[in-house]
Amino acid sequence: MSIEEDATVREPLDLIRLSIEERIYVKLRSDRELRGKLHAFDQHLNMILGDVEEVITTVEIDDETYEEIVRTTKRTVPFLFVRGDGVILVCPPLRTT
Amino acid sequence: MSGTGEKVTGTTKTPTDFLKSIRGKPVVVKLNSGVDYRGILTCLDGYMNIAMEQTEEYVNGQLKNKYGDAFIRGNNVLYISTVKRTLADGA
């Protein structure tokens, strides 16, 4: 691990380490969200998640009424490898939205 | 990440200096996707990975979500800007 000028400064990745073995919320590209238990991650934000629920959000626009129909698709996966380049945001699970 | 800065004539003259100086400050982070995040910057690194507290997510100017702590992957970041945080924003 290369050490920058201030070795004492903690990086964002250090703070993610605090969430290991905890449940987290991950926002991905393509309007996807994950909620699962973080088992491992690396500097690319590749992650191993367990007991994961994935939510895919789509917005359809009705041709006639032009109203937006928001749909969500959910699935659960017991064990998941997430490639880091798709990750946008990571945080502890949202309480009540 | 090597600091390519040369000519450090003043206090914050290189991007790296700026990144060091804004820790703990309220910031606006705009992503490539256009989504805005406002919060207090905890720390960041040379890849522009960001850790923030009291984060609010704005989509099209509308507040969408609030996160207690948030980590944002640096490749999504368009810019990081400081802002004078107004208390009780719209509340």
N, CA and C atoms of all chains as a GROMACS GRO file, in nm:
protein
  564
    1MET      N    1   0.085  -0.119   0.000
    1MET     CA    2   0.000   0.000   0.000
    1MET      C    3   0.088   0.123   0.000
    2SER      N    4   0.069   0.208  -0.096
    2SER     CA    5   0.152   0.327  -0.100
    2SER      C    6   0.100   0.424   0.005
    3ILE      N    7   0.190   0.489   0.070
    3ILE     CA    8   0.152   0.584   0.174
    3ILE      C    9   0.165   0.724   0.116
    4GLU      N   10   0.061   0.800   0.128
    4GLU     CA   11   0.064   0.937   0.077
    4GLU      C   12   0.140   1.024   0.176
    5GLU      N   13   0.138   1.152   0.154
    5GLU     CA   14   0.217   1.240   0.240
    5GLU      C   15   0.175   1.225   0.385
    6ASP      N   16   0.041   1.242   0.413
    6ASP     CA   17   0.002   1.225   0.552
    6ASP      C   18  -0.039   1.082   0.573
    7ALA      N   19   0.039   1.005   0.646
    7ALA     CA   20   0.006   0.865   0.668
    7ALA      C   21  -0.107   0.854   0.767
    8THR      N   22  -0.130   0.956   0.846
    8THR     CA   23  -0.232   0.945   0.950
    8THR      C   24  -0.372   0.969   0.894
    9VAL      N   25  -0.382   1.028   0.777
    9VAL     CA   26  -0.514   1.059   0.724
    9VAL      C   27  -0.582   0.932   0.676
   10ARG      N   28  -0.706   0.916   0.716
   10ARG     CA   29  -0.776   0.796   0.678
   10ARG      C   30  -0.847   0.818   0.546
   11GLU      N   31  -0.847   0.717   0.465
   11GLU     CA   32  -0.910   0.728   0.335
   11GLU      C   33  -1.054   0.681   0.344
   12PRO      N   34  -1.134   0.718   0.248
   12PRO     CA   35  -1.272   0.667   0.246
   12PRO      C   36  -1.277   0.515   0.254
   13LEU      N   37  -1.181   0.446   0.190
   13LEU     CA   38  -1.185   0.300   0.194
   13LEU      C   39  -1.164   0.247   0.335
   14ASP      N   40  -1.087   0.317   0.416
   14ASP     CA   41  -1.072   0.275   0.555
   14ASP      C   42  -1.205   0.277   0.625
   15LEU      N   43  -1.286   0.375   0.591
   15LEU     CA   44  -1.413   0.387   0.660
   15LEU      C   45  -1.511   0.280   0.612
   16ILE      N   46  -1.498   0.237   0.486
   16ILE     CA   47  -1.584   0.127   0.440
   16ILE      C   48  -1.549   0.001   0.518
   17ARG      N   49  -1.422  -0.014   0.552
   17ARG     CA   50  -1.380  -0.133   0.625
   17ARG      C   51  -1.459  -0.148   0.755
   18LEU      N   52  -1.502  -0.036   0.812
   18LEU     CA   53  -1.582  -0.043   0.934
   18LEU      C   54  -1.714  -0.116   0.911
   19SER      N   55  -1.759  -0.122   0.786
   19SER     CA   56  -1.888  -0.184   0.756
   19SER      C   57  -1.876  -0.331   0.720
   20ILE      N   58  -1.756  -0.386   0.728
   20ILE     CA   59  -1.740  -0.529   0.694
   20ILE      C   60  -1.822  -0.612   0.791
   21GLU      N   61  -1.886  -0.715   0.736
   21GLU     CA   62  -1.975  -0.803   0.811
   21GLU      C   63  -2.100  -0.728   0.860
   22GLU      N   64  -2.123  -0.610   0.807
   22GLU     CA   65  -2.245  -0.538   0.838
   22GLU      C   66  -2.329  -0.530   0.712
   23ARG      N   67  -2.455  -0.502   0.731
   23ARG     CA   68  -2.540  -0.484   0.613
   23ARG      C   69  -2.515  -0.344   0.556
   24ILE      N   70  -2.514  -0.338   0.424
   24ILE     CA   71  -2.493  -0.208   0.359
   24ILE      C   72  -2.591  -0.191   0.245
   25TYR      N   73  -2.599  -0.069   0.200
   25TYR     CA   74  -2.679  -0.033   0.084
   25TYR      C   75  -2.582   0.013  -0.024
   26VAL      N   76  -2.598  -0.038  -0.145
   26VAL     CA   77  -2.510  -0.001  -0.255
   26VAL      C   78  -2.594   0.051  -0.370
   27LYS      N   79  -2.556   0.166  -0.421
   27LYS     CA   80  -2.625   0.220  -0.538
   27LYS      C   81  -2.536   0.191  -0.657
   28LEU      N   82  -2.593   0.130  -0.760
   28LEU     CA   83  -2.516   0.093  -0.879
   28LEU      C   84  -2.565   0.172  -0.998
   29ARG      N   85  -2.486   0.165  -1.104
   29ARG     CA   86  -2.532   0.224  -1.230
   29ARG      C   87  -2.651   0.146  -1.284
   30SER      N   88  -2.715   0.200  -1.382
   30SER     CA   89  -2.834   0.138  -1.442
   30SER      C   90  -2.947   0.130  -1.343
   31ASP      N   91  -2.957   0.229  -1.253
   31ASP     CA   92  -3.072   0.238  -1.161
   31ASP      C   93  -3.092   0.110  -1.083
   32ARG      N   94  -2.984   0.058  -1.027
   32ARG     CA   95  -2.996  -0.062  -0.946
   32ARG      C   96  -2.948  -0.032  -0.806
   33GLU      N   97  -3.008  -0.102  -0.711
   33GLU     CA   98  -2.967  -0.087  -0.572
   33GLU      C   99  -2.954  -0.226  -0.511
   34LEU      N  100  -2.860  -0.237  -0.420
   34LEU     CA  101  -2.840  -0.363  -0.352
   34LEU      C  102  -2.846  -0.340  -0.203
   35ARG      N  103  -2.901  -0.438  -0.132
   35ARG     CA  104  -2.892  -0.436   0.014
   35ARG      C  105  -2.844  -0.573   0.055
   36GLY      N  106  -2.730  -0.576   0.123
   36GLY     CA  107  -2.678  -0.706   0.161
   36GLY      C  108  -2.569  -0.692   0.265
   37LYS      N  109  -2.512  -0.806   0.302
   37LYS     CA  110  -2.408  -0.806   0.405
   37LYS      C  111  -2.272  -0.804   0.336
   38LEU      N  112  -2.191  -0.708   0.373
   38LEU     CA  113  -2.060  -0.692   0.310
   38LEU      C  114  -1.961  -0.791   0.370
   39HIS      N  115  -1.913  -0.882   0.287
   39HIS     CA  116  -1.813  -0.976   0.336
   39HIS      C  117  -1.672  -0.932   0.301
   40ALA      N  118  -1.655  -0.871   0.184
   40ALA     CA  119  -1.521  -0.830   0.143
   40ALA      C  120  -1.530  -0.723   0.036
   41PHE      N  121  -1.423  -0.645   0.026
   41PHE     CA  122  -1.417  -0.545  -0.081
   41PHE      C  123  -1.271  -0.516  -0.108
   42ASP      N  124  -1.247  -0.449  -0.219
   42ASP     CA  125  -1.110  -0.407  -0.248
   42ASP      C  126  -1.109  -0.263  -0.296
   43GLN      N  127  -0.991  -0.217  -0.338
   43GLN     CA  128  -0.978  -0.075  -0.372
   43GLN      C  129  -1.058  -0.038  -0.495
   44HIS      N  130  -1.097  -0.137  -0.575
   44HIS     CA  131  -1.180  -0.107  -0.692
   44HIS      C  132  -1.327  -0.101  -0.654
   45LEU      N  133  -1.355  -0.133  -0.527
   45LEU     CA  134  -1.491  -0.150  -0.479
   45LEU      C  135  -1.559  -0.273  -0.538
   46ASN      N  136  -1.479  -0.368  -0.590
   46ASN     CA  137  -1.533  -0.503  -0.609
   46ASN      C  138  -1.580  -0.548  -0.471
   47MET      N  139  -1.693  -0.614  -0.464
   47MET     CA  140  -1.744  -0.653  -0.332
   47MET      C  141  -1.802  -0.793  -0.336
   48ILE      N  142  -1.795  -0.856  -0.221
   48ILE     CA  143  -1.865  -0.982  -0.201
   48ILE      C  144  -1.978  -0.952  -0.104
   49LEU      N  145  -2.099  -0.979  -0.148
   49LEU     CA  146  -2.215  -0.953  -0.061
   49LEU      C  147  -2.291  -1.082  -0.037
   50GLY      N  148  -2.347  -1.093   0.080
   50GLY     CA  149  -2.428  -1.210   0.114
   50GLY      C  150  -2.571  -1.169   0.142
   51ASP      N  151  -2.665  -1.262   0.117
   51ASP     CA  152  -2.808  -1.237   0.143
   51ASP      C  153  -2.851  -1.104   0.084
   52VAL      N  154  -2.841  -1.096  -0.046
   52VAL     CA  155  -2.857  -0.968  -0.116
   52VAL      C  156  -2.996  -0.955  -0.173
   53GLU      N  157  -3.052  -0.835  -0.160
   53GLU     CA  158  -3.174  -0.802  -0.234
   53GLU      C  159  -3.138  -0.696  -0.337
   54GLU      N  160  -3.170  -0.722  -0.464
   54GLU     CA  161  -3.143  -0.625  -0.570
   54GLU      C  162  -3.274  -0.562  -0.614
   55VAL      N  163  -3.273  -0.430  -0.629
   55VAL     CA  164  -3.392  -0.360  -0.676
   55VAL      C  165  -3.354  -0.286  -0.804
   56ILE      N  166  -3.427  -0.315  -0.912
   56ILE     CA  167  -3.404  -0.247  -1.040
   56ILE      C  168  -3.521  -0.154  -1.064
   57THR      N  169  -3.493  -0.028  -1.088
   57THR     CA  170  -3.600   0.070  -1.106
   57THR      C  171  -3.609   0.110  -1.252
   58THR      N  172  -3.728   0.103  -1.307
   58THR     CA  173  -3.749   0.147  -1.445
   58THR      C  174  -3.862   0.248  -1.447
   59VAL      N  175  -3.852   0.342  -1.539
   59VAL     CA  176  -3.958   0.442  -1.555
   59VAL      C  177  -4.011   0.430  -1.696
   60GLU      N  178  -4.137   0.400  -1.706
   60GLU     CA  179  -4.201   0.395  -1.838
   60GLU      C  180  -4.287   0.518  -1.855
   61ILE      N  181  -4.293   0.568  -1.976
   61ILE     CA  182  -4.379   0.682  -2.004
   61ILE      C  183  -4.491   0.637  -2.096
   62ASP      N  184  -4.611   0.656  -2.047
   62ASP     CA  185  -4.726   0.616  -2.126
   62ASP      C  186  -4.737   0.704  -2.249
   63ASP      N  187  -4.758   0.643  -2.365
   63ASP     CA  188  -4.761   0.721  -2.490
   63ASP      C  189  -4.875   0.820  -2.494
   64GLU      N  190  -4.987   0.781  -2.432
   64GLU     CA  191  -5.104   0.869  -2.444
   64GLU      C  192  -5.110   0.969  -2.330
   65THR      N  193  -5.101   0.922  -2.211
   65THR     CA  194  -5.117   1.013  -2.098
   65THR      C  195  -4.986   1.079  -2.057
   66TYR      N  196  -4.874   1.030  -2.108
   66TYR     CA  197  -4.742   1.083  -2.074
   66TYR      C  198  -4.714   1.076  -1.926
   67GLU      N  199  -4.784   0.990  -1.858
   67GLU     CA  200  -4.750   0.978  -1.717
   67GLU      C  201  -4.635   0.881  -1.701
   68GLU      N  202  -4.557   0.905  -1.594
   68GLU     CA  203  -4.443   0.819  -1.568
   68GLU      C  204  -4.485   0.704  -1.480
   69ILE      N  205  -4.458   0.585  -1.524
   69ILE     CA  206  -4.488   0.468  -1.444
   69ILE      C  207  -4.356   0.415  -1.390
   70VAL      N  208  -4.342   0.420  -1.261
   70VAL     CA  209  -4.218   0.374  -1.200
   70VAL      C  210  -4.238   0.231  -1.155
   71ARG      N  211  -4.154   0.144  -1.205
   71ARG     CA  212  -4.163   0.004  -1.164
   71ARG      C  213  -4.036  -0.036  -1.094
   72THR      N  214  -4.049  -0.125  -0.998
   72THR     CA  215  -3.929  -0.182  -0.938
   72THR      C  216  -3.936  -0.332  -0.949
   73THR      N  217  -3.823  -0.389  -0.981
   73THR     CA  218  -3.810  -0.535  -0.990
   73THR      C  219  -3.715  -0.578  -0.880
   74LYS      N  220  -3.753  -0.678  -0.805
   74LYS     CA  221  -3.667  -0.722  -0.695
   74LYS      C  222  -3.629  -0.867  -0.714
   75ARG      N  223  -3.510  -0.899  -0.668
   75ARG     CA  224  -3.473  -1.040  -0.661
   75ARG      C  225  -3.376  -1.056  -0.546
   76THR      N  226  -3.369  -1.176  -0.492
   76THR     CA  227  -3.275  -1.201  -0.384
   76THR      C  228  -3.174  -1.304  -0.430
   77VAL      N  229  -3.051  -1.284  -0.387
   77VAL     CA  230  -2.940  -1.369  -0.427
   77VAL      C  231  -2.859  -1.400  -0.301
   78PRO      N  232  -2.830  -1.524  -0.273
   78PRO     CA  233  -2.762  -1.555  -0.146
   78PRO      C  234  -2.617  -1.508  -0.143
   79PHE      N  235  -2.550  -1.506  -0.258
   79PHE     CA  236  -2.408  -1.475  -0.257
   79PHE      C  237  -2.376  -1.405  -0.388
   80LEU      N  238  -2.309  -1.292  -0.381
   80LEU     CA  239  -2.293  -1.211  -0.501
   80LEU      C  240  -2.157  -1.144  -0.507
   81PHE      N  241  -2.095  -1.150  -0.623
   81PHE     CA  242  -1.974  -1.073  -0.648
   81PHE      C  243  -2.013  -0.951  -0.730
   82VAL      N  244  -1.979  -0.836  -0.682
   82VAL     CA  245  -2.012  -0.712  -0.752
   82VAL      C  246  -1.885  -0.652  -0.810
   83ARG      N  247  -1.886  -0.626  -0.941
   83ARG     CA  248  -1.768  -0.563  -1.002
   83ARG      C  249  -1.766  -0.415  -0.969
   84GLY      N  250  -1.652  -0.367  -0.926
   84GLY     CA  251  -1.646  -0.233  -0.868
   84GLY      C  252  -1.679  -0.119  -0.961
   85ASP      N  253  -1.659  -0.137  -1.091
   85ASP     CA  254  -1.679  -0.020  -1.178
   85ASP      C  255  -1.825   0.018  -1.191
   86GLY      N  256  -1.916  -0.068  -1.146
   86GLY     CA  257  -2.057  -0.032  -1.152
   86GLY      C  258  -2.107   0.039  -1.028
   87VAL      N  259  -2.020   0.049  -0.927
   87VAL     CA  260  -2.065   0.103  -0.798
   87VAL      C  261  -2.064   0.255  -0.803
   88ILE      N  262  -2.172   0.314  -0.754
   88ILE     CA  263  -2.177   0.459  -0.740
   88ILE      C  264  -2.157   0.498  -0.596
   89LEU      N  265  -2.235   0.439  -0.505
   89LEU     CA  266  -2.238   0.485  -0.366
   89LEU      C  267  -2.256   0.367  -0.273
   90VAL      N  268  -2.193   0.377  -0.157
   90VAL     CA  269  -2.205   0.272  -0.055
   90VAL      C  270  -2.237   0.340   0.077
   91CYS      N  271  -2.333   0.286   0.151
   91CYS     CA  272  -2.358   0.342   0.284
   91CYS      C  273  -2.428   0.238   0.370
   92PRO      N  274  -2.436   0.261   0.500
   92PRO     CA  275  -2.516   0.173   0.585
   92PRO      C  276  -2.660   0.178   0.539
   93PRO      N  277  -2.738   0.074   0.566
   93PRO     CA  278  -2.871   0.070   0.508
   93PRO      C  279  -2.954   0.189   0.554
   94LEU      N  280  -3.038   0.238   0.463
   94LEU     CA  281  -3.126   0.349   0.497
   94LEU      C  282  -3.226   0.299   0.600
   95ARG      N  283  -3.256   0.383   0.695
   95ARG     CA  284  -3.349   0.338   0.798
   95ARG      C  285  -3.489   0.331   0.740
   96THR      N  286  -3.568   0.429   0.761
   96THR     CA  287  -3.701   0.427   0.698
   96THR      C  288  -3.701   0.538   0.595
   97THR      N  289  -3.717   0.501   0.471
   97THR     CA  290  -3.718   0.603   0.364
   97THR      C  291  -3.858   0.657   0.346
   98MET      N  292  -0.092   0.854  -0.578
   98MET     CA  293  -0.103   0.938  -0.698
   98MET      C  294   0.000   1.048  -0.687
   99SER      N  295   0.080   1.064  -0.786
   99SER     CA  296   0.188   1.162  -0.773
   99SER      C  297   0.131   1.300  -0.792
  100GLY      N  298   0.174   1.389  -0.710
  100GLY     CA  299   0.128   1.527  -0.727
  100GLY      C  300   0.206   1.590  -0.838
  101THR      N  301   0.138   1.623  -0.942
  101THR     CA  302   0.209   1.681  -1.055
  101THR      C  303   0.233   1.828  -1.032
  102GLY      N  304   0.197   1.875  -0.921
  102GLY     CA  305   0.202   2.021  -0.902
  102GLY      C  306   0.341   2.071  -0.900
  103GLU      N  307   0.358   2.170  -0.963
  103GLU     CA  308   0.487   2.237  -0.956
  103GLU      C  309   0.448   2.379  -0.918
  104LYS      N  310   0.531   2.464  -0.898
  104LYS     CA  311   0.502   2.604  -0.868
  104LYS      C  312   0.397   2.618  -0.758
  105VAL      N  313   0.426   2.567  -0.641
  105VAL     CA  314   0.335   2.593  -0.529
  105VAL      C  315   0.373   2.726  -0.470
  106THR      N  316   0.316   2.829  -0.524
  106THR     CA  317   0.359   2.963  -0.482
  106THR      C  318   0.279   3.009  -0.361
  107GLY      N  319   0.154   2.968  -0.350
  107GLY     CA  320   0.072   3.021  -0.241
  107GLY      C  321   0.031   2.911  -0.148
  108THR      N  322  -0.088   2.920  -0.093
  108THR     CA  323  -0.134   2.821   0.003
  108THR      C  324  -0.199   2.704  -0.071
  109THR      N  325  -0.313   2.727  -0.136
  109THR     CA  326  -0.376   2.616  -0.207
  109THR      C  327  -0.364   2.641  -0.356
  110LYS      N  328  -0.258   2.588  -0.413
  110LYS     CA  329  -0.240   2.615  -0.554
  110LYS      C  330  -0.254   2.490  -0.639
  111THR      N  331  -0.242   2.375  -0.580
  111THR     CA  332  -0.259   2.254  -0.659
  111THR      C  333  -0.390   2.188  -0.620
  112PRO      N  334  -0.444   2.104  -0.709
  112PRO     CA  335  -0.566   2.030  -0.673
  112PRO      C  336  -0.547   1.950  -0.545
  113THR      N  337  -0.430   1.892  -0.526
  113THR     CA  338  -0.406   1.814  -0.405
  113THR      C  339  -0.418   1.901  -0.281
  114ASP      N  340  -0.367   2.022  -0.289
  114ASP     CA  341  -0.380   2.112  -0.174
  114ASP      C  342  -0.526   2.142  -0.146
  115PHE      N  343  -0.601   2.163  -0.252
  115PHE     CA  344  -0.744   2.189  -0.233
  115PHE      C  345  -0.810   2.072  -0.162
  116LEU      N  346  -0.780   1.950  -0.208
  116LEU     CA  347  -0.842   1.833  -0.148
  116LEU      C  348  -0.805   1.820  -0.001
  117LYS      N  349  -0.685   1.859   0.034
  117LYS     CA  350  -0.646   1.853   0.174
  117LYS      C  351  -0.715   1.960   0.256
  118SER      N  352  -0.748   2.070   0.193
  118SER     CA  353  -0.800   2.183   0.271
  118SER      C  354  -0.949   2.176   0.296
  119ILE      N  355  -1.021   2.089   0.225
  119ILE     CA  356  -1.167   2.094   0.239
  119ILE      C  357  -1.223   1.990   0.333
  120ARG      N  358  -1.138   1.910   0.395
  120ARG     CA  359  -1.188   1.810   0.489
  120ARG      C  360  -1.268   1.878   0.600
  121GLY      N  361  -1.381   1.819   0.634
  121GLY     CA  362  -1.463   1.874   0.741
  121GLY      C  363  -1.555   1.986   0.696
  122LYS      N  364  -1.545   2.025   0.571
  122LYS     CA  365  -1.628   2.135   0.524
  122LYS      C  366  -1.752   2.082   0.454
  123PRO      N  367  -1.859   2.160   0.454
  123PRO     CA  368  -1.975   2.123   0.375
  123PRO      C  369  -1.943   2.139   0.226
  124VAL      N  370  -1.980   2.038   0.150
  124VAL     CA  371  -1.946   2.038   0.008
  124VAL      C  372  -2.064   1.995  -0.076
  125VAL      N  373  -2.053   2.026  -0.203
  125VAL     CA  374  -2.145   1.972  -0.304
  125VAL      C  375  -2.063   1.882  -0.394
  126VAL      N  376  -2.109   1.760  -0.413
  126VAL     CA  377  -2.042   1.669  -0.502
  126VAL      C  378  -2.136   1.640  -0.617
  127LYS      N  379  -2.096   1.672  -0.737
  127LYS     CA  380  -2.180   1.644  -0.852
  127LYS      C  381  -2.123   1.524  -0.924
  128LEU      N  382  -2.209   1.431  -0.959
  128LEU     CA  383  -2.166   1.312  -1.028
  128LEU      C  384  -2.184   1.328  -1.178
  129ASN      N  385  -2.118   1.242  -1.252
  129ASN     CA  386  -2.132   1.244  -1.397
  129ASN      C  387  -2.276   1.226  -1.440
  130SER      N  388  -2.352   1.153  -1.357
  130SER     CA  389  -2.492   1.128  -1.392
  130SER      C  390  -2.579   1.249  -1.368
  131GLY      N  391  -2.525   1.354  -1.305
  131GLY     CA  392  -2.604   1.474  -1.280
  131GLY      C  393  -2.662   1.480  -1.140
  132VAL      N  394  -2.652   1.372  -1.065
  132VAL     CA  395  -2.703   1.370  -0.929
  132VAL      C  396  -2.609   1.450  -0.839
  133ASP      N  397  -2.671   1.520  -0.745
  133ASP     CA  398  -2.600   1.607  -0.653
  133ASP      C  399  -2.598   1.547  -0.514
  134TYR      N  400  -2.487   1.557  -0.445
  134TYR     CA  401  -2.484   1.515  -0.306
  134TYR      C  402  -2.428   1.628  -0.222
  135ARG      N  403  -2.501   1.664  -0.118
  135ARG     CA  404  -2.453   1.770  -0.030
  135ARG      C  405  -2.433   1.713   0.109
  136GLY      N  406  -2.320   1.746   0.167
  136GLY     CA  407  -2.295   1.694   0.300
  136GLY      C  408  -2.164   1.748   0.351
  137ILE      N  409  -2.120   1.691   0.461
  137ILE     CA  410  -1.995   1.736   0.522
  137ILE      C  411  -1.888   1.634   0.485
  138LEU      N  412  -1.782   1.681   0.426
  138LEU     CA  413  -1.679   1.592   0.376
  138LEU      C  414  -1.597   1.534   0.491
  139THR      N  415  -1.598   1.404   0.503
  139THR     CA  416  -1.517   1.338   0.606
  139THR      C  417  -1.375   1.321   0.555
  140CYS      N  418  -1.361   1.258   0.440
  140CYS     CA  419  -1.228   1.245   0.381
  140CYS      C  420  -1.241   1.206   0.235
  141LEU      N  421  -1.129   1.216   0.167
  141LEU     CA  422  -1.127   1.175   0.028
  141LEU      C  423  -0.985   1.136  -0.008
  142ASP      N  424  -0.970   1.072  -0.123
  142ASP     CA  425  -0.836   1.029  -0.161
  142ASP      C  426  -0.805   1.077  -0.302
  143GLY      N  427  -0.690   1.036  -0.351
  143GLY     CA  428  -0.645   1.085  -0.481
  143GLY      C  429  -0.728   1.038  -0.598
  144TYR      N  430  -0.809   0.935  -0.578
  144TYR     CA  431  -0.897   0.890  -0.685
  144TYR      C  432  -1.031   0.962  -0.681
  145MET      N  433  -1.042   1.057  -0.588
  145MET     CA  434  -1.168   1.128  -0.564
  145MET      C  435  -1.276   1.037  -0.508
  146ASN      N  436  -1.239   0.923  -0.449
  146ASN     CA  437  -1.333   0.852  -0.365
  146ASN      C  438  -1.364   0.944  -0.248
  147ILE      N  439  -1.490   0.946  -0.207
  147ILE     CA  440  -1.535   1.044  -0.109
  147ILE      C  441  -1.609   0.976   0.004
  148ALA      N  442  -1.585   1.022   0.125
  148ALA     CA  443  -1.666   0.980   0.239
  148ALA      C  444  -1.729   1.106   0.296
  149MET      N  445  -1.860   1.103   0.316
  149MET     CA  446  -1.932   1.221   0.364
  149MET      C  447  -2.029   1.184   0.473
  150GLU      N  448  -2.062   1.284   0.554
  150GLU     CA  449  -2.164   1.266   0.657
  150GLU      C  450  -2.284   1.353   0.625
  151GLN      N  451  -2.398   1.316   0.685
  151GLN     CA  452  -2.521   1.396   0.669
  151GLN      C  453  -2.545   1.428   0.522
  152THR      N  454  -2.541   1.326   0.442
  152THR     CA  455  -2.547   1.345   0.298
  152THR      C  456  -2.690   1.352   0.250
  153GLU      N  457  -2.715   1.446   0.164
  153GLU     CA  458  -2.847   1.459   0.102
  153GLU      C  459  -2.830   1.443  -0.048
  154GLU      N  460  -2.920   1.368  -0.108
  154GLU     CA  461  -2.912   1.341  -0.250
  154GLU      C  462  -3.017   1.423  -0.323
  155TYR      N  463  -2.975   1.500  -0.420
  155TYR     CA  464  -3.066   1.584  -0.497
  155TYR      C  465  -3.066   1.536  -0.641
  156VAL      N  466  -3.185   1.505  -0.692
  156VAL     CA  467  -3.200   1.468  -0.831
  156VAL      C  468  -3.290   1.573  -0.895
  157ASN      N  469  -3.241   1.636  -1.001
  157ASN     CA  470  -3.315   1.745  -1.065
  157ASN      C  471  -3.352   1.853  -0.964
  158GLY      N  472  -3.262   1.879  -0.873
  158GLY     CA  473  -3.288   1.983  -0.775
  158GLY      C  474  -3.380   1.941  -0.663
  159GLN      N  475  -3.430   1.820  -0.669
  159GLN     CA  476  -3.524   1.774  -0.565
  159GLN      C  477  -3.453   1.682  -0.467
  160LEU      N  478  -3.478   1.702  -0.339
  160LEU     CA  479  -3.418   1.616  -0.238
  160LEU      C  480  -3.481   1.478  -0.246
  161LYS      N  481  -3.398   1.380  -0.265
  161LYS     CA  482  -3.450   1.246  -0.283
  161LYS      C  483  -3.424   1.156  -0.164
  162ASN      N  484  -3.305   1.167  -0.107
  162ASN     CA  485  -3.267   1.073  -0.002
  162ASN      C  486  -3.174   1.141   0.095
  163LYS      N  487  -3.169   1.086   0.217
  163LYS     CA  488  -3.071   1.133   0.311
  163LYS      C  489  -2.992   1.014   0.361
  164TYR      N  490  -2.863   1.027   0.363
  164TYR     CA  491  -2.778   0.919   0.411
  164TYR      C  492  -2.696   0.970   0.528
  165GLY      N  493  -2.685   0.890   0.633
  165GLY     CA  494  -2.603   0.932   0.745
  165GLY      C  495  -2.457   0.939   0.709
  166ASP      N  496  -2.409   0.834   0.646
  166ASP     CA  497  -2.271   0.830   0.597
  166ASP      C  498  -2.278   0.780   0.454
  167ALA      N  499  -2.194   0.831   0.370
  167ALA     CA  500  -2.196   0.784   0.232
  167ALA      C  501  -2.056   0.779   0.176
  168PHE      N  502  -2.029   0.676   0.098
  168PHE     CA  503  -1.902   0.666   0.026
  168PHE      C  504  -1.933   0.669  -0.122
  169ILE      N  505  -1.866   0.754  -0.192
  169ILE     CA  506  -1.891   0.768  -0.335
  169ILE      C  507  -1.765   0.730  -0.411
  170ARG      N  508  -1.782   0.643  -0.510
  170ARG     CA  509  -1.667   0.599  -0.588
  170ARG      C  510  -1.618   0.711  -0.678
  171GLY      N  511  -1.490   0.732  -0.679
  171GLY     CA  512  -1.434   0.852  -0.740
  171GLY      C  513  -1.459   0.868  -0.888
  172ASN      N  514  -1.472   0.757  -0.962
  172ASN     CA  515  -1.486   0.772  -1.107
  172ASN      C  516  -1.619   0.836  -1.144
  173ASN      N  517  -1.715   0.836  -1.051
  173ASN     CA  518  -1.845   0.896  -1.081
  173ASN      C  519  -1.846   1.046  -1.058
  174VAL      N  520  -1.740   1.097  -0.993
  174VAL     CA  521  -1.744   1.236  -0.949
  174VAL      C  522  -1.708   1.330  -1.063
  175LEU      N  523  -1.794   1.426  -1.086
  175LEU     CA  524  -1.766   1.529  -1.184
  175LEU      C  525  -1.688   1.642  -1.118
  176TYR      N  526  -1.741   1.692  -1.005
  176TYR     CA  527  -1.667   1.791  -0.928
  176TYR      C  528  -1.702   1.786  -0.781
  177ILE      N  529  -1.613   1.845  -0.703
  177ILE     CA  530  -1.636   1.866  -0.560
  177ILE      C  531  -1.624   2.015  -0.537
  178SER      N  532  -1.724   2.072  -0.474
  178SER     CA  533  -1.722   2.216  -0.453
  178SER      C  534  -1.756   2.246  -0.308
  179THR      N  535  -1.694   2.348  -0.253
  179THR     CA  536  -1.733   2.391  -0.119
  179THR      C  537  -1.856   2.481  -0.131
  180VAL      N  538  -1.929   2.488  -0.022
  180VAL     CA  539  -2.052   2.567  -0.023
  180VAL      C  540  -2.072   2.621   0.116
  181LYS      N  541  -2.128   2.740   0.124
  181LYS     CA  542  -2.164   2.791   0.255
  181LYS      C  543  -2.293   2.722   0.293
  182ARG      N  544  -2.286   2.638   0.393
  182ARG     CA  545  -2.402   2.558   0.430
  182ARG      C  546  -2.502   2.644   0.502
  183THR      N  547  -2.624   2.649   0.449
  183THR     CA  548  -2.728   2.726   0.517
  183THR      C  549  -2.804   2.631   0.608
  184LEU      N  550  -2.820   2.668   0.732
  184LEU     CA  551  -2.892   2.584   0.825
  184LEU      C  552  -3.040   2.586   0.792
  185ALA      N  553  -3.107   2.481   0.832
  185ALA     CA  554  -3.252   2.473   0.813
  185ALA      C  555  -3.287   2.505   0.669
  186ASP      N  556  -3.227   2.428   0.579
  186ASP     CA  557  -3.249   2.452   0.438
  186ASP      C  558  -3.391   2.416   0.401
  187GLY      N  559  -3.477   2.514   0.390
  187GLY     CA  560  -3.613   2.486   0.347
  187GLY      C  561  -3.697   2.421   0.455
  188ALA      N  562  -3.641   2.397   0.569
  188ALA     CA  563  -3.719   2.330   0.674
  188ALA      C  564  -3.789   2.432   0.760
   0.00000   0.00000   0.00000
